[in-house]
Amino acid sequence: MKPIKQLSLLVTILLLSIMGYGQEVHTITLSVATDQVENSNTHEVCNFGQDPGISNEEFTIFVALGDTVKWVGVSANAPDSDEVEITAINHEGGARVFGRNKLNDTDGIVIGVVTEGREGDEEKYKVSFKVHNNGVKRNGTFHIDPKIKVK
């Protein structure tokens, strides 16, 4: 990540943390085998670091009102040369916990604040991401669809 991007991200997180005093910041890291990913195999070559027995579709983030969720992507096999750019988080079904249906990226990272929902509410959402191998964009936008649940 470039220094200016790191600084702007740090300032954003700091401001969100100050505004949401007492709330948690959840960093969700999508790890991608950037040399292998295709639209047909995203669920086999991507994960959130969860136990192998939990699919990407069943991976669940537990949040409370006021919590901040940050999605970032990393290359599992070439972290120094390949990039994973999270481009959007889209509501797919269930409760809507972010106050809108789509969260867009800033410099390949998406940040959202939980503003809606009651305990037990669950949202199914889609993470959209792009992959760059040595600076060259790999074909297409890829998708993973985990869950978020209010605790």
N, C-alpha and C positions, 0 to 999 in steps of 0.2 A: 504494500500500500504506500502511496506517495506521502511524503511528510505533510503536505497541505491537507490532504484527505484525512490523515490521522489527526491533525490538529482540529479540523472542523468536526470530526466525529467526537473527539474528546470534549470539545466545548458543548456540543449537543447533548451528550450523555450527562455532563456535569449540570447543565441547566435543567434537564429532565429530572435528575436526581434531587436537585434543590427544590424544584416545584413539587415533587412527589415525596417529600420528607417522610421517612418511615416505610416507604414502599420498596419493593424489590426491583432490581433490573435483572432480567433473564436474558442471557446471551445464548442463542440457539445457533449452533454451528453445523452447517451442512457440509459434509465431507464427500468429495466427488473424485472418483478415479477418472481424471480429466483425459487420460489417454485412451479410455475405453467407452466413455459415455455416448450413448445413442438414445433416440426416443424410445426404442424398443427394449432397452435394458436399464433404465434409470433406477428402478427399484433394486436391481442386483448390484449396481456399482456406486450407489449413493446411500448415505445413512447419516443419522444424527448422533452417532456414538452410542446408540441404545444397545441393549442386550440382543444378541443374534436371534433370539426367539420372538422378538417384537418387530413386526413389519413397519415400514415407513408409514403406512396408512393407519396403524394403531399407535404410533408414537404420539404421546400426549404431553403437552406442557400444562402444568397446573399453575394458575395465576389468581391474584386477588384484584379487586377494583383498585385502580391507581398504579398498578404495576406497569413497568415498561418492559417491552419485549423487543429484542434486537436480533435480527437474523443476519448472519454472515456466512460466506462460503469460503471453503479452502480446498486446495488440490491435495488429494491423498497421496499422490505419487510424484508430483513435481511442484512443490510449494514455492520454489524460487523462480520458476519460469512460467507456470500456468496460473490463471486466475479464474475464480468462480464468482460471478457477479449476480447477486440476488436482485431481480428487477421489480418484483411485485409480490404482494400477499393479497390473494383474492378470496373473499367469503364464498364458500361453496354450499353450505347448508347448516341447519341448526341455529343456535343463538348467534347473534352478532355482538361481539364483545368490544370491538374497536370504534364503534360509532359511525363507521362507513364500510362500504363493501370492498374497497380497494385501498391498499397502502402502497405507495410508490417509493422507489429507492432514491437515495442520495449517495452518489458515488459507489454504487454496487452493494449498499447495505440498506436494509429496511428497518425502521424503528416505529413501533406503535405503542400507544398507552391504552390500557384496558379502562374503558369508560362506561361500559354497560355490562349487564348480566347479574344474575343471582347465583348463589351457591348451587353447584350441580349443573349449571348451564354448560353446554358443550357446543363448540363451533368446529365444523369441518372447513378447512381452508386449503388453498393451493399455493405452494411456493413456486414461483416462476424464476428461472435462472438461466444465465448464459455462461458459456465456457470459452476461454481464450487459451489456446496452446501456443506458447512462445509469442504472444501478442496477436495471433491470428484467430479470429472468431471461428469456433467450431459450428457446424451447421445447426441452425434452429435454436429455439428456446425450449428448455426442458422443464418438466413439472413433477413435483412431489406433493402429495396431499395428506399431511398429518392432521392432528386435532389439537384444540386448546380447550381447557376446562377450568371453570371458575371454582375455586376452593372456598 
